[in-house]
Amino acid sequence: RAHTVERGVRIMLKSYDALILEELSYKPKVLVQWLLISTATCKVPTIAYNIPELNESIKNVDIGILVKAGDINTLANAIINFLENGRLRNKLGENAYKYVKLFNWDKSAEEFKKY
């Protein structure tokens, strides 16, 4: 049953062009990071406000677009630019996928054993 739900979610996410996060705060942070990783597995980049819960994950690895927090016009323009620029969409989607591939249980276990 869990695999069926997971498969359904992946099919749904693959139909997205982008994940748009328009909130000014996300608590707990781990939930929004899980959402970023989930969409990244489907090569879906993120467009969001530049807030502490997101800027570390998105900006540092170039998996999406960040705009000034609370500036709805800039957010709207970023979405339009993103949708009109296929090269940008593909680049950010590929970056998102490469980023999420860094996370796996085997690598994490090996790193943990070093300590």
Backbone as JSON Lines, residues from 0, in Angstrom:
{"i":0,"aa":"R","n":[0.82,-1.2,0.0],"ca":[0.0,0.0,0.0],"c":[0.86,1.26,0.0]}
{"i":1,"aa":"A","n":[1.9,1.31,0.84],"ca":[2.75,2.5,0.91],"c":[3.44,2.76,-0.42]}
{"i":2,"aa":"H","n":[3.85,1.7,-1.1],"ca":[4.5,1.88,-2.4],"c":[3.53,2.44,-3.43]}
{"i":3,"aa":"T","n":[2.27,2.06,-3.35],"ca":[1.26,2.57,-4.27],"c":[1.05,4.07,-4.04]}
{"i":4,"aa":"V","n":[0.98,4.5,-2.79],"ca":[0.83,5.92,-2.48],"c":[2.06,6.69,-2.94]}
{"i":5,"aa":"E","n":[3.25,6.16,-2.65],"ca":[4.49,6.83,-3.06],"c":[4.55,6.97,-4.57]}
{"i":6,"aa":"R","n":[4.18,5.92,-5.29],"ca":[4.18,5.96,-6.75],"c":[3.2,7.03,-7.25]}
{"i":7,"aa":"G","n":[2.03,7.09,-6.64],"ca":[1.04,8.09,-7.03],"c":[1.53,9.5,-6.81]}
{"i":8,"aa":"V","n":[2.2,9.72,-5.7],"ca":[2.76,11.05,-5.4],"c":[3.82,11.4,-6.42]}
{"i":9,"aa":"R","n":[4.69,10.47,-6.76],"ca":[5.74,10.75,-7.75],"c":[5.13,11.08,-9.12]}
{"i":10,"aa":"I","n":[4.12,10.35,-9.52],"ca":[3.46,10.64,-10.8],"c":[2.88,12.06,-10.78]}
{"i":11,"aa":"M","n":[2.24,12.42,-9.68],"ca":[1.66,13.75,-9.55],"c":[2.76,14.82,-9.61]}
{"i":12,"aa":"L","n":[3.84,14.63,-8.84],"ca":[4.9,15.63,-8.79],"c":[5.59,15.81,-10.14]}
{"i":13,"aa":"K","n":[5.74,14.74,-10.89],"ca":[6.39,14.84,-12.2],"c":[5.59,15.71,-13.17]}
{"i":14,"aa":"S","n":[4.31,15.9,-12.89],"ca":[3.5,16.75,-13.77],"c":[3.67,18.23,-13.44]}
{"i":15,"aa":"Y","n":[4.35,18.56,-12.37],"ca":[4.55,19.96,-11.96],"c":[5.7,20.58,-12.75]}
{"i":16,"aa":"D","n":[5.58,21.87,-13.04],"ca":[6.7,22.62,-13.59],"c":[7.6,23.13,-12.48]}
{"i":17,"aa":"A","n":[6.98,23.52,-11.35],"ca":[7.74,24.06,-10.23],"c":[6.93,23.92,-8.95]}
{"i":18,"aa":"L","n":[7.65,23.92,-7.86],"ca":[7.04,24.0,-6.54],"c":[7.08,25.47,-6.14]}
{"i":19,"aa":"I","n":[5.93,26.07,-5.89],"ca":[5.87,27.48,-5.5],"c":[5.58,27.54,-4.01]}
{"i":20,"aa":"L","n":[6.49,28.14,-3.27],"ca":[6.33,28.3,-1.82],"c":[6.21,29.78,-1.53]}
{"i":21,"aa":"E","n":[4.99,30.23,-1.17],"ca":[4.75,31.66,-1.02],"c":[4.55,32.09,0.43]}
{"i":22,"aa":"E","n":[4.81,31.21,1.35],"ca":[4.69,31.57,2.77],"c":[5.95,32.31,3.24]}
{"i":23,"aa":"L","n":[5.83,33.08,4.31],"ca":[6.97,33.81,4.86],"c":[7.64,33.06,5.99]}
{"i":24,"aa":"S","n":[7.07,31.92,6.38],"ca":[7.67,31.12,7.44],"c":[7.16,29.68,7.32]}
{"i":25,"aa":"Y","n":[8.06,28.74,7.59],"ca":[7.68,27.33,7.59],"c":[8.21,26.69,8.86]}
{"i":26,"aa":"K","n":[7.31,26.15,9.63],"ca":[7.69,25.47,10.87],"c":[6.93,24.16,10.93]}
{"i":27,"aa":"P","n":[7.52,23.07,11.28],"ca":[8.96,22.9,11.48],"c":[9.71,22.86,10.14]}
{"i":28,"aa":"K","n":[10.94,23.28,10.19],"ca":[11.78,23.38,9.01],"c":[11.91,22.04,8.29]}
{"i":29,"aa":"V","n":[11.93,20.96,9.04],"ca":[12.13,19.64,8.45],"c":[11.03,19.29,7.45]}
{"i":30,"aa":"L","n":[9.82,19.77,7.67],"ca":[8.73,19.46,6.75],"c":[8.93,20.11,5.38]}
{"i":31,"aa":"V","n":[9.35,21.35,5.37],"ca":[9.57,22.02,4.09],"c":[10.79,21.43,3.39]}
{"i":32,"aa":"Q","n":[11.8,21.01,4.15],"ca":[12.96,20.37,3.53],"c":[12.56,19.03,2.92]}
{"i":33,"aa":"W","n":[11.68,18.3,3.6],"ca":[11.18,17.05,3.04],"c":[10.45,17.32,1.74]}
{"i":34,"aa":"L","n":[9.66,18.38,1.69],"ca":[8.94,18.74,0.48],"c":[9.91,19.07,-0.65]}
{"i":35,"aa":"L","n":[10.96,19.82,-0.36],"ca":[11.96,20.15,-1.37],"c":[12.62,18.9,-1.92]}
{"i":36,"aa":"I","n":[12.98,17.98,-1.05],"ca":[13.63,16.74,-1.48],"c":[12.66,15.89,-2.3]}
{"i":37,"aa":"S","n":[11.42,15.82,-1.87],"ca":[10.42,15.03,-2.6],"c":[10.22,15.54,-4.02]}
{"i":38,"aa":"T","n":[10.12,16.84,-4.18],"ca":[9.93,17.38,-5.52],"c":[11.22,17.29,-6.34]}
{"i":39,"aa":"A","n":[12.36,17.43,-5.69],"ca":[13.64,17.33,-6.39],"c":[13.85,15.95,-6.99]}
{"i":40,"aa":"T","n":[13.33,14.9,-6.35],"ca":[13.46,13.55,-6.91],"c":[12.75,13.44,-8.25]}
{"i":41,"aa":"C","n":[11.82,14.35,-8.51],"ca":[11.07,14.37,-9.77],"c":[11.54,15.48,-10.69]}
{"i":42,"aa":"K","n":[12.71,16.04,-10.4],"ca":[13.31,17.12,-11.2],"c":[12.44,18.37,-11.23]}
{"i":43,"aa":"V","n":[11.77,18.63,-10.11],"ca":[10.91,19.81,-10.0],"c":[11.63,20.85,-9.14]}
{"i":44,"aa":"P","n":[12.04,21.98,-9.72],"ca":[12.68,23.04,-8.94],"c":[11.66,23.83,-8.12]}
{"i":45,"aa":"T","n":[12.18,24.71,-7.28],"ca":[11.34,25.49,-6.37],"c":[11.5,26.98,-6.62]}
{"i":46,"aa":"I","n":[10.39,27.7,-6.53],"ca":[10.41,29.17,-6.56],"c":[9.81,29.6,-5.23]}
{"i":47,"aa":"A","n":[10.55,30.44,-4.5],"ca":[10.11,30.77,-3.14],"c":[10.7,32.1,-2.68]}
{"i":48,"aa":"Y","n":[10.15,32.56,-1.56],"ca":[10.73,33.72,-0.9],"c":[12.04,33.33,-0.24]}
{"i":49,"aa":"N","n":[12.96,34.28,-0.19],"ca":[14.26,34.07,0.43],"c":[14.1,34.21,1.95]}
{"i":50,"aa":"I","n":[13.78,33.1,2.58],"ca":[13.6,33.07,4.04],"c":[14.54,32.01,4.6]}
{"i":51,"aa":"P","n":[14.88,32.1,5.88],"ca":[15.86,31.18,6.46],"c":[15.55,29.7,6.25]}
{"i":52,"aa":"E","n":[14.3,29.32,6.3],"ca":[13.95,27.91,6.15],"c":[14.25,27.37,4.76]}
{"i":53,"aa":"L","n":[14.41,28.26,3.77],"ca":[14.58,27.82,2.39],"c":[15.9,28.21,1.75]}
{"i":54,"aa":"N","n":[16.46,29.35,2.14],"ca":[17.6,29.86,1.38],"c":[18.81,28.94,1.42]}
{"i":55,"aa":"E","n":[19.03,28.27,2.51],"ca":[20.18,27.35,2.61],"c":[20.06,26.23,1.6]}
{"i":56,"aa":"S","n":[18.9,25.64,1.5],"ca":[18.7,24.5,0.6],"c":[18.63,24.91,-0.87]}
{"i":57,"aa":"I","n":[17.97,25.99,-1.17],"ca":[17.74,26.37,-2.57],"c":[18.91,27.13,-3.16]}
{"i":58,"aa":"K","n":[19.37,28.15,-2.48],"ca":[20.4,29.03,-3.03],"c":[21.76,28.34,-3.15]}
{"i":59,"aa":"N","n":[22.14,27.63,-2.13],"ca":[23.49,27.06,-2.1],"c":[23.73,25.99,-3.15]}
{"i":60,"aa":"V","n":[22.68,25.35,-3.62],"ca":[22.86,24.29,-4.61],"c":[22.13,24.58,-5.92]}
{"i":61,"aa":"D","n":[21.59,25.79,-6.07],"ca":[21.0,26.24,-7.32],"c":[19.9,25.3,-7.82]}
{"i":62,"aa":"I","n":[18.92,25.02,-6.94],"ca":[17.81,24.14,-7.3],"c":[16.49,24.89,-7.44]}
{"i":63,"aa":"G","n":[16.57,26.2,-7.49],"ca":[15.36,26.98,-7.61],"c":[15.66,28.46,-7.66]}
{"i":64,"aa":"I","n":[14.62,29.24,-7.51],"ca":[14.72,30.7,-7.57],"c":[14.21,31.26,-6.26]}
{"i":65,"aa":"L","n":[14.98,32.16,-5.68],"ca":[14.57,32.85,-4.46],"c":[14.37,34.32,-4.77]}
{"i":66,"aa":"V","n":[13.32,34.9,-4.2],"ca":[13.06,36.33,-4.37],"c":[12.88,36.96,-2.99]}
{"i":67,"aa":"K","n":[12.97,38.28,-2.97],"ca":[12.84,39.02,-1.71],"c":[11.54,38.64,-0.99]}
{"i":68,"aa":"A","n":[11.68,38.32,0.28],"ca":[10.53,37.89,1.09],"c":[9.43,38.94,1.1]}
{"i":69,"aa":"G","n":[8.22,38.5,0.8],"ca":[7.06,39.37,0.85],"c":[6.8,40.18,-0.41]}
{"i":70,"aa":"D","n":[7.7,40.13,-1.39],"ca":[7.54,40.91,-2.61],"c":[6.78,40.09,-3.65]}
{"i":71,"aa":"I","n":[5.47,40.19,-3.63],"ca":[4.6,39.37,-4.47],"c":[4.82,39.66,-5.96]}
{"i":72,"aa":"N","n":[5.12,40.91,-6.32],"ca":[5.34,41.24,-7.73],"c":[6.6,40.57,-8.26]}
{"i":73,"aa":"T","n":[7.65,40.58,-7.47],"ca":[8.89,39.91,-7.89],"c":[8.68,38.41,-7.97]}
{"i":74,"aa":"L","n":[7.91,37.85,-7.03],"ca":[7.6,36.42,-7.07],"c":[6.83,36.09,-8.35]}
{"i":75,"aa":"A","n":[5.83,36.9,-8.68],"ca":[5.05,36.67,-9.9],"c":[5.92,36.76,-11.15]}
{"i":76,"aa":"N","n":[6.8,37.75,-11.2],"ca":[7.69,37.9,-12.34],"c":[8.67,36.73,-12.45]}
{"i":77,"aa":"A","n":[9.14,36.22,-11.31],"ca":[10.04,35.06,-11.3],"c":[9.33,33.83,-11.84]}
{"i":78,"aa":"I","n":[8.07,33.66,-11.48],"ca":[7.29,32.52,-11.97],"c":[7.1,32.63,-13.49]}
{"i":79,"aa":"I","n":[6.75,33.82,-13.96],"ca":[6.55,34.02,-15.4],"c":[7.85,33.76,-16.16]}
{"i":80,"aa":"N","n":[8.95,34.33,-15.68],"ca":[10.25,34.12,-16.32],"c":[10.61,32.64,-16.36]}
{"i":81,"aa":"F","n":[10.38,31.96,-15.25],"ca":[10.68,30.55,-15.16],"c":[9.86,29.74,-16.18]}
{"i":82,"aa":"L","n":[8.58,30.02,-16.27],"ca":[7.71,29.28,-17.18],"c":[8.03,29.56,-18.65]}
{"i":83,"aa":"E","n":[8.52,30.76,-18.93],"ca":[8.86,31.12,-20.31],"c":[10.26,30.68,-20.73]}
{"i":84,"aa":"N","n":[11.08,30.24,-19.77],"ca":[12.46,29.91,-20.06],"c":[12.71,28.41,-19.85]}
{"i":85,"aa":"G","n":[12.53,27.65,-20.92],"ca":[12.7,26.2,-20.85],"c":[14.09,25.78,-20.43]}
{"i":86,"aa":"R","n":[15.11,26.51,-20.88],"ca":[16.49,26.17,-20.52],"c":[16.69,26.3,-19.01]}
{"i":87,"aa":"L","n":[16.16,27.37,-18.43],"ca":[16.26,27.58,-16.98],"c":[15.52,26.47,-16.23]}
{"i":88,"aa":"R","n":[14.31,26.14,-16.67],"ca":[13.54,25.07,-16.03],"c":[14.32,23.76,-16.04]}
{"i":89,"aa":"N","n":[14.88,23.42,-17.18],"ca":[15.64,22.17,-17.28],"c":[16.88,22.18,-16.41]}
{"i":90,"aa":"K","n":[17.6,23.29,-16.42],"ca":[18.83,23.39,-15.61],"c":[18.52,23.23,-14.13]}
{"i":91,"aa":"L","n":[17.53,23.98,-13.64],"ca":[17.21,23.9,-12.22],"c":[16.64,22.53,-11.85]}
{"i":92,"aa":"G","n":[15.86,21.94,-12.74],"ca":[15.33,20.6,-12.5],"c":[16.44,19.56,-12.41]}
{"i":93,"aa":"E","n":[17.41,19.65,-13.32],"ca":[18.55,18.72,-13.28],"c":[19.4,18.95,-12.02]}
{"i":94,"aa":"N","n":[19.6,20.22,-11.66],"ca":[20.35,20.52,-10.43],"c":[19.64,19.95,-9.21]}
{"i":95,"aa":"A","n":[18.32,20.07,-9.19],"ca":[17.53,19.54,-8.06],"c":[17.71,18.03,-7.97]}
{"i":96,"aa":"Y","n":[17.65,17.37,-9.1],"ca":[17.79,15.91,-9.11],"c":[19.18,15.48,-8.66]}
{"i":97,"aa":"K","n":[20.21,16.17,-9.15],"ca":[21.59,15.85,-8.73],"c":[21.76,16.06,-7.23]}
{"i":98,"aa":"Y","n":[21.16,17.13,-6.72],"ca":[21.24,17.44,-5.3],"c":[20.62,16.34,-4.45]}
{"i":99,"aa":"V","n":[19.44,15.89,-4.83],"ca":[18.75,14.89,-4.02],"c":[19.46,13.54,-4.08]}
{"i":100,"aa":"K","n":[20.18,13.28,-5.16],"ca":[20.9,12.01,-5.26],"c":[22.05,11.93,-4.25]}
{"i":101,"aa":"L","n":[22.43,13.07,-3.68],"ca":[23.49,13.07,-2.65],"c":[23.01,12.42,-1.36]}
{"i":102,"aa":"F","n":[21.69,12.35,-1.19],"ca":[21.1,11.8,0.02],"c":[20.7,10.35,-0.2]}
{"i":103,"aa":"N","n":[21.39,9.43,0.47],"ca":[20.93,8.05,0.47],"c":[21.43,7.37,1.74]}
{"i":104,"aa":"W","n":[20.75,6.32,2.11],"ca":[21.04,5.66,3.39],"c":[22.44,5.06,3.42]}
{"i":105,"aa":"D","n":[22.89,4.5,2.31],"ca":[24.22,3.88,2.29],"c":[25.32,4.91,2.55]}
{"i":106,"aa":"K","n":[25.25,6.04,1.86],"ca":[26.24,7.1,2.07],"c":[26.17,7.64,3.49]}
{"i":107,"aa":"S","n":[24.96,7.84,3.98],"ca":[24.79,8.36,5.33],"c":[25.37,7.39,6.36]}
{"i":108,"aa":"A","n":[25.14,6.11,6.16],"ca":[25.67,5.09,7.09],"c":[27.18,5.08,7.07]}
{"i":109,"aa":"E","n":[27.76,5.17,5.88],"ca":[29.23,5.19,5.77],"c":[29.83,6.41,6.46]}
{"i":110,"aa":"E","n":[29.2,7.56,6.27],"ca":[29.67,8.77,6.94],"c":[29.55,8.65,8.45]}
{"i":111,"aa":"F","n":[28.46,8.04,8.9],"ca":[28.23,7.86,10.35],"c":[29.29,6.93,10.93]}
{"i":112,"aa":"K","n":[29.69,5.89,10.21],"ca":[30.69,4.92,10.69],"c":[32.05,5.58,10.9]}
{"i":113,"aa":"K","n":[32.34,6.64,10.16],"ca":[33.63,7.32,10.28],"c":[33.8,7.96,11.66]}
{"i":114,"aa":"Y","n":[32.68,8.25,12.32],"ca":[32.74,8.91,13.61],"c":[32.61,7.88,14.69]}
